[in-house]
Amino acid sequence: MAADYSCSSSSSSSSSSSNLRITVEKNPSESRLSELDIKCWPKWGCSPGKYQLKFDAEETCYLLKGRVKAYPKGSSEFVEFGAGDLVTIPKGLSCTWDVSIAVDKHYKFESS
């Protein structure tokens, strides 16, 4: 089951990032993963630390390892995800990833 997390910007300007949501699908089935062909997606990893990220395209990623708290820009709220989660990050979102356990993930950007 997918959980929706609101990632609203706290600035008063009506920017397009005010209603961007990171969705986290916990432990998707093997059939869902093979349907997406995740094993053919490129891989990316990072060590623990804080990373400023801006998503210029929608990204879907599947975490093989790791633990992340993603803080949308201008917000003190966060979305947490980790190993075994299928995560969709919307185009246009700027956020800080606070990585507590090194990440290893498969990822795919949607072509617009």
Backbone as JSON Lines, residues from 0, in Angstrom:
{"i":0,"aa":"M","n":[0.84,-1.18,0.0],"ca":[0.0,0.0,0.0],"c":[0.89,1.24,0.0]}
{"i":1,"aa":"A","n":[0.57,2.19,-0.83],"ca":[1.37,3.41,-0.93],"c":[0.9,4.41,0.11]}
{"i":2,"aa":"A","n":[1.85,5.07,0.72],"ca":[1.53,6.12,1.68],"c":[1.84,7.46,1.04]}
{"i":3,"aa":"D","n":[0.93,8.41,1.16],"ca":[1.17,9.74,0.6],"c":[1.66,10.66,1.7]}
{"i":4,"aa":"Y","n":[2.7,11.4,1.41],"ca":[3.23,12.37,2.35],"c":[3.19,13.72,1.67]}
{"i":5,"aa":"S","n":[2.64,14.68,2.34],"ca":[2.58,16.01,1.76],"c":[3.91,16.71,1.99]}
{"i":6,"aa":"C","n":[4.44,17.27,0.95],"ca":[5.7,17.99,1.03],"c":[5.44,19.42,0.63]}
{"i":7,"aa":"S","n":[4.79,20.15,1.5],"ca":[4.44,21.51,1.12],"c":[5.5,22.49,1.59]}
{"i":8,"aa":"S","n":[5.72,23.47,0.78],"ca":[6.7,24.5,1.08],"c":[6.07,25.49,2.05]}
{"i":9,"aa":"S","n":[6.84,25.96,3.01],"ca":[6.26,26.88,3.99],"c":[6.33,28.34,3.54]}
{"i":10,"aa":"S","n":[6.92,28.59,2.37],"ca":[6.99,29.98,1.92],"c":[5.61,30.44,1.47]}
{"i":11,"aa":"S","n":[5.36,31.74,1.57],"ca":[4.03,32.25,1.24],"c":[3.84,32.42,-0.27]}
{"i":12,"aa":"S","n":[4.92,32.35,-1.04],"ca":[4.76,32.47,-2.49],"c":[4.07,31.23,-3.03]}
{"i":13,"aa":"S","n":[3.3,31.4,-4.09],"ca":[2.61,30.24,-4.65],"c":[3.51,29.58,-5.67]}
{"i":14,"aa":"S","n":[4.53,28.9,-5.18],"ca":[5.46,28.22,-6.08],"c":[4.89,26.86,-6.46]}
{"i":15,"aa":"S","n":[5.37,26.32,-7.55],"ca":[4.84,25.04,-8.03],"c":[5.23,23.9,-7.09]}
{"i":16,"aa":"S","n":[6.18,24.14,-6.19],"ca":[6.62,23.06,-5.31],"c":[5.75,22.94,-4.06]}
{"i":17,"aa":"S","n":[4.7,23.76,-3.94],"ca":[3.95,23.76,-2.69],"c":[3.17,22.48,-2.45]}
{"i":18,"aa":"N","n":[2.78,21.74,-3.48],"ca":[2.02,20.53,-3.25],"c":[2.71,19.28,-3.77]}
{"i":19,"aa":"L","n":[4.02,19.31,-3.85],"ca":[4.74,18.15,-4.35],"c":[4.79,17.1,-3.24]}
{"i":20,"aa":"R","n":[4.54,15.86,-3.63],"ca":[4.48,14.79,-2.65],"c":[5.45,13.66,-3.0]}
{"i":21,"aa":"I","n":[6.16,13.2,-1.98],"ca":[6.98,11.99,-2.13],"c":[6.07,10.83,-1.74]}
{"i":22,"aa":"T","n":[5.98,9.82,-2.59],"ca":[5.19,8.66,-2.22],"c":[6.12,7.49,-1.94]}
{"i":23,"aa":"V","n":[5.78,6.73,-0.91],"ca":[6.59,5.59,-0.5],"c":[5.71,4.34,-0.52]}
{"i":24,"aa":"E","n":[6.14,3.36,-1.29],"ca":[5.45,2.07,-1.34],"c":[6.34,1.1,-0.57]}
{"i":25,"aa":"K","n":[5.84,0.65,0.59],"ca":[6.62,-0.23,1.47],"c":[6.59,-1.66,0.94]}
{"i":26,"aa":"N","n":[7.77,-2.28,0.84],"ca":[7.9,-3.68,0.45],"c":[7.02,-4.11,-0.72]}
{"i":27,"aa":"P","n":[7.24,-3.52,-1.91],"ca":[6.46,-3.94,-3.08],"c":[6.74,-5.41,-3.4]}
{"i":28,"aa":"S","n":[5.77,-6.07,-4.02],"ca":[5.91,-7.5,-4.33],"c":[6.97,-7.73,-5.41]}
{"i":29,"aa":"E","n":[7.49,-8.95,-5.45],"ca":[8.47,-9.32,-6.48],"c":[7.88,-9.1,-7.87]}
{"i":30,"aa":"S","n":[6.57,-9.4,-8.03],"ca":[5.96,-9.24,-9.36],"c":[5.91,-7.77,-9.75]}
{"i":31,"aa":"R","n":[5.66,-6.89,-8.78],"ca":[5.66,-5.44,-9.05],"c":[7.05,-4.99,-9.47]}
{"i":32,"aa":"L","n":[8.07,-5.48,-8.77],"ca":[9.45,-5.1,-9.09],"c":[9.86,-5.6,-10.47]}
{"i":33,"aa":"S","n":[9.46,-6.82,-10.83],"ca":[9.85,-7.31,-12.16],"c":[9.04,-6.63,-13.26]}
{"i":34,"aa":"E","n":[7.8,-6.26,-12.96],"ca":[6.98,-5.51,-13.91],"c":[7.67,-4.18,-14.25]}
{"i":35,"aa":"L","n":[8.27,-3.54,-13.25],"ca":[8.98,-2.28,-13.46],"c":[10.38,-2.49,-14.06]}
{"i":36,"aa":"D","n":[10.85,-3.74,-14.07],"ca":[12.17,-4.07,-14.61],"c":[13.29,-3.36,-13.84]}
{"i":37,"aa":"I","n":[13.13,-3.3,-12.53],"ca":[14.04,-2.54,-11.67],"c":[15.5,-2.99,-11.78]}
{"i":38,"aa":"K","n":[15.73,-4.29,-11.94],"ca":[17.11,-4.8,-12.01],"c":[17.88,-4.22,-13.2]}
{"i":39,"aa":"C","n":[17.15,-3.7,-14.21],"ca":[17.81,-3.1,-15.38],"c":[18.05,-1.6,-15.22]}
{"i":40,"aa":"W","n":[17.52,-1.0,-14.14],"ca":[17.72,0.43,-13.91],"c":[19.14,0.66,-13.45]}
{"i":41,"aa":"P","n":[19.68,1.86,-13.71],"ca":[21.03,2.18,-13.19],"c":[21.02,2.2,-11.66]}
{"i":42,"aa":"K","n":[22.23,2.1,-11.09],"ca":[22.35,2.12,-9.63],"c":[23.09,3.38,-9.2]}
{"i":43,"aa":"W","n":[22.79,3.81,-7.97],"ca":[23.44,4.97,-7.38],"c":[23.54,4.72,-5.88]}
{"i":44,"aa":"G","n":[24.57,5.23,-5.28],"ca":[24.73,5.07,-3.84],"c":[25.4,6.29,-3.24]}
{"i":45,"aa":"C","n":[25.27,6.42,-1.92],"ca":[25.95,7.5,-1.21],"c":[26.19,7.06,0.22]}
{"i":46,"aa":"S","n":[27.18,7.68,0.83],"ca":[27.49,7.37,2.23],"c":[26.65,8.26,3.14]}
{"i":47,"aa":"P","n":[26.62,7.95,4.44],"ca":[25.84,8.79,5.35],"c":[26.28,10.26,5.29]}
{"i":48,"aa":"G","n":[25.32,11.16,5.43],"ca":[25.58,12.59,5.37],"c":[24.33,13.32,4.93]}
{"i":49,"aa":"K","n":[24.48,14.63,4.7],"ca":[23.35,15.45,4.24],"c":[23.61,15.92,2.82]}
{"i":50,"aa":"Y","n":[22.59,15.78,1.98],"ca":[22.71,16.1,0.56],"c":[21.57,17.01,0.14]}
{"i":51,"aa":"Q","n":[21.89,18.13,-0.52],"ca":[20.88,19.04,-1.09],"c":[20.58,18.53,-2.48]}
{"i":52,"aa":"L","n":[19.32,18.18,-2.74],"ca":[18.96,17.62,-4.04],"c":[17.8,18.4,-4.66]}
{"i":53,"aa":"K","n":[17.87,18.56,-5.99],"ca":[16.75,19.15,-6.73],"c":[16.41,18.18,-7.84]}
{"i":54,"aa":"F","n":[15.14,17.82,-7.93],"ca":[14.7,16.84,-8.91],"c":[14.1,17.56,-10.12]}
{"i":55,"aa":"D","n":[14.85,17.55,-11.25],"ca":[14.41,18.22,-12.47],"c":[13.51,17.31,-13.3]}
{"i":56,"aa":"A","n":[13.38,16.06,-12.87],"ca":[12.47,15.1,-13.5],"c":[11.94,14.2,-12.39]}
{"i":57,"aa":"E","n":[10.77,13.6,-12.61],"ca":[10.26,12.68,-11.61],"c":[11.2,11.48,-11.53]}
{"i":58,"aa":"E","n":[11.52,11.07,-10.31],"ca":[12.38,9.91,-10.11],"c":[11.62,8.84,-9.35]}
{"i":59,"aa":"T","n":[11.75,7.61,-9.82],"ca":[11.27,6.45,-9.07],"c":[12.52,5.68,-8.67]}
{"i":60,"aa":"C","n":[12.62,5.31,-7.41],"ca":[13.8,4.56,-6.99],"c":[13.4,3.44,-6.04]}
{"i":61,"aa":"Y","n":[14.22,2.4,-6.03],"ca":[14.01,1.25,-5.15],"c":[15.27,1.1,-4.32]}
{"i":62,"aa":"L","n":[15.14,1.23,-3.01],"ca":[16.31,1.17,-2.14],"c":[16.67,-0.27,-1.8]}
{"i":63,"aa":"L","n":[17.9,-0.65,-2.14],"ca":[18.42,-1.97,-1.81],"c":[18.94,-1.94,-0.37]}
{"i":64,"aa":"K","n":[19.56,-0.82,0.0],"ca":[20.04,-0.62,1.37],"c":[19.89,0.85,1.71]}
{"i":65,"aa":"G","n":[19.95,1.12,3.01],"ca":[20.01,2.51,3.44],"c":[18.78,2.97,4.21]}
{"i":66,"aa":"R","n":[18.9,4.18,4.73],"ca":[17.82,4.84,5.47],"c":[17.96,6.33,5.22]}
{"i":67,"aa":"V","n":[16.85,6.99,4.83],"ca":[16.87,8.4,4.46],"c":[15.7,9.13,5.11]}
{"i":68,"aa":"K","n":[15.97,10.34,5.59],"ca":[14.91,11.28,5.94],"c":[15.02,12.4,4.92]}
{"i":69,"aa":"A","n":[13.96,12.62,4.13],"ca":[13.96,13.67,3.11],"c":[13.17,14.85,3.65]}
{"i":70,"aa":"Y","n":[13.84,16.01,3.75],"ca":[13.22,17.24,4.24],"c":[12.98,18.17,3.06]}
{"i":71,"aa":"P","n":[11.72,18.35,2.63],"ca":[11.46,19.29,1.54],"c":[11.93,20.69,1.92]}
{"i":72,"aa":"K","n":[12.44,21.43,0.93],"ca":[12.96,22.77,1.17],"c":[11.9,23.64,1.84]}
{"i":73,"aa":"G","n":[12.3,24.33,2.89],"ca":[11.39,25.24,3.59],"c":[10.45,24.55,4.56]}
{"i":74,"aa":"S","n":[10.68,23.26,4.82],"ca":[9.79,22.53,5.73],"c":[10.61,21.85,6.81]}
{"i":75,"aa":"S","n":[10.04,21.72,8.0],"ca":[10.73,20.97,9.06],"c":[10.21,19.54,9.1]}
{"i":76,"aa":"E","n":[9.15,19.25,8.31],"ca":[8.64,17.89,8.25],"c":[9.5,17.07,7.31]}
{"i":77,"aa":"F","n":[9.48,15.75,7.49],"ca":[10.29,14.89,6.63],"c":[9.51,13.64,6.25]}
{"i":78,"aa":"V","n":[9.98,13.0,5.2],"ca":[9.48,11.7,4.77],"c":[10.63,10.73,4.96]}
{"i":79,"aa":"E","n":[10.37,9.61,5.65],"ca":[11.44,8.64,5.91],"c":[11.21,7.39,5.07]}
{"i":80,"aa":"F","n":[12.29,6.88,4.47],"ca":[12.2,5.64,3.7],"c":[13.53,4.92,3.77]}
{"i":81,"aa":"G","n":[13.52,3.65,3.4],"ca":[14.73,2.86,3.52],"c":[14.69,1.61,2.67]}
{"i":82,"aa":"A","n":[15.59,0.67,3.0],"ca":[15.75,-0.56,2.23],"c":[14.4,-1.24,2.04]}
{"i":83,"aa":"G","n":[14.14,-1.66,0.79],"ca":[12.9,-2.35,0.47],"c":[11.77,-1.44,0.05]}
{"i":84,"aa":"D","n":[11.98,-0.12,0.1],"ca":[10.92,0.83,-0.27],"c":[11.06,1.27,-1.73]}
{"i":85,"aa":"L","n":[9.9,1.42,-2.38],"ca":[9.82,1.97,-3.73],"c":[9.32,3.39,-3.56]}
{"i":86,"aa":"V","n":[10.13,4.36,-3.98],"ca":[9.87,5.77,-3.69],"c":[9.71,6.56,-4.99]}
{"i":87,"aa":"T","n":[8.69,7.41,-5.04],"ca":[8.51,8.3,-6.19],"c":[8.68,9.73,-5.72]}
{"i":88,"aa":"I","n":[9.59,10.46,-6.36],"ca":[9.9,11.84,-5.99],"c":[9.48,12.72,-7.16]}
{"i":89,"aa":"P","n":[8.6,13.7,-6.91],"ca":[8.05,14.48,-8.02],"c":[9.05,15.45,-8.63]}
{"i":90,"aa":"K","n":[8.83,15.72,-9.92],"ca":[9.62,16.71,-10.65],"c":[9.45,18.07,-9.98]}
{"i":91,"aa":"G","n":[10.56,18.8,-9.81],"ca":[10.51,20.14,-9.25],"c":[10.75,20.22,-7.75]}
{"i":92,"aa":"L","n":[10.83,19.06,-7.09],"ca":[11.03,19.07,-5.63],"c":[12.49,19.34,-5.29]}
{"i":93,"aa":"S","n":[12.72,20.26,-4.37],"ca":[14.05,20.47,-3.78],"c":[13.96,19.97,-2.36]}
{"i":94,"aa":"C","n":[14.95,19.18,-1.94],"ca":[14.91,18.68,-0.57],"c":[16.32,18.35,-0.09]}
{"i":95,"aa":"T","n":[16.43,18.14,1.21],"ca":[17.68,17.7,1.81],"c":[17.49,16.24,2.2]}
{"i":96,"aa":"W","n":[18.4,15.39,1.76],"ca":[18.4,14.0,2.2],"c":[19.36,13.89,3.37]}
{"i":97,"aa":"D","n":[18.85,13.45,4.51],"ca":[19.66,13.16,5.67],"c":[19.81,11.64,5.7]}
{"i":98,"aa":"V","n":[20.96,11.16,5.24],"ca":[21.2,9.73,5.09],"c":[21.87,9.2,6.36]}
{"i":99,"aa":"S","n":[21.17,8.32,7.09],"ca":[21.74,7.77,8.33],"c":[22.45,6.45,8.09]}
{"i":100,"aa":"I","n":[21.99,5.69,7.08],"ca":[22.64,4.43,6.69],"c":[22.91,4.53,5.19]}
{"i":101,"aa":"A","n":[24.15,4.23,4.78],"ca":[24.57,4.37,3.38],"c":[23.52,3.79,2.43]}
{"i":102,"aa":"V","n":[23.24,4.52,1.35],"ca":[22.21,4.16,0.39],"c":[22.81,3.45,-0.82]}
{"i":103,"aa":"D","n":[22.09,2.42,-1.27],"ca":[22.36,1.76,-2.54],"c":[20.99,1.58,-3.17]}
{"i":104,"aa":"K","n":[20.78,2.15,-4.35],"ca":[19.44,2.12,-4.94],"c":[19.49,1.96,-6.45]}
{"i":105,"aa":"H","n":[18.39,1.43,-7.0],"ca":[18.15,1.46,-8.43],"c":[17.25,2.68,-8.65]}
{"i":106,"aa":"Y","n":[17.42,3.37,-9.78],"ca":[16.61,4.57,-10.0],"c":[16.27,4.72,-11.48]}
{"i":107,"aa":"K","n":[15.21,5.49,-11.73],"ca":[14.8,5.78,-13.11],"c":[14.17,7.16,-13.11]}
{"i":108,"aa":"F","n":[14.56,7.99,-14.09],"ca":[13.93,9.3,-14.28],"c":[12.89,9.17,-15.38]}
{"i":109,"aa":"E","n":[11.74,9.81,-15.18],"ca":[10.72,9.84,-16.21],"c":[11.15,10.84,-17.27]}
{"i":110,"aa":"S","n":[11.06,10.47,-18.54],"ca":[11.38,11.42,-19.59],"c":[10.12,12.24,-19.86]}
{"i":111,"aa":"S","n":[10.3,13.57,-19.89],"ca":[9.11,14.42,-20.06],"c":[8.87,14.74,-21.51]}
